[in-house]
């Protein structure tokens, strides 16, 4: 199953974009958010070189009560490959709600500063 990160609607694997929100679907149920975030937009925090690193960042953010999710940029969904493992050339983006962006950057700053190889090369430019 795939899910909309905005409205949390559930879709079959054949659908790629939420018909209501017009956003790309993700393979994991997005975190629940409180009413204070009703109008907040999901924004990109970082693009990591591997899905495992993105999942680690999401876990760190969750421990600080910052809603977050990751989306693999590996184009294997059509091949039945959804999340989980790292593949050669795979990367993943971590998203947070816009009001939490600064706080989220501070939470994962240590992780990204100590290990610059975690970030996708495009972020270094």
Number of C-alpha atoms within 10 A of each C-alpha: 14 22 23 24 26 22 14 17 16 18 18 9 16 10 14 18 16 21 12 10 13 11 14 16 25 25 21 18 16 19 14 12 14 8 8 8 13 10 10 15 13 20 16 16 21 21 24 28 23 25 25 19 22 25 22 14 24 22 16 17 22 15 11 12 11 21 21 27 25 29 22 26 18 18 10 13 15 10 7 8 12 19 21 12 11 16 13 8 10 17 22 24 23 22 23 25 20 17 15 19 17 11 15 25 15 11 17 17 12 10 16 17 11 9 10 14 13 19 22 19 12 8 10 8 5
